[in-house]
C-alpha cells in the first residue's frame, strides 16, 4: 500500500466531498493538477477530516440539502518539483 494518497484534480480547490471513498484519512495526499504536483501533509488531511466529521455531526440531516464546502486549496499545498515526484512515485509501493 502506498504511504500517501494520489489524487488527480484539475481545479484550484479539492473539495472533500469529491475525494474517493477509498481515501485513507491518515496519510498525506499527493495532488496532481495539470502537470503540477502538490503535497498535503498528514496533519492537514487529519485536521480537515476532523472538521468534516464534526460539522457532519452538528448538521445531521441538514447536510443533504446543503453539502459541506470543506476543501483543500492549491495555495496551501507544498509544491513538489518533477524530480521529487518521480523519485517518490518510483520508490513508493502503489496501492
Order of alpha helices (4+ residues) and beta strands (2+ residues): beta-beta-beta-beta-alpha-beta-beta-alpha
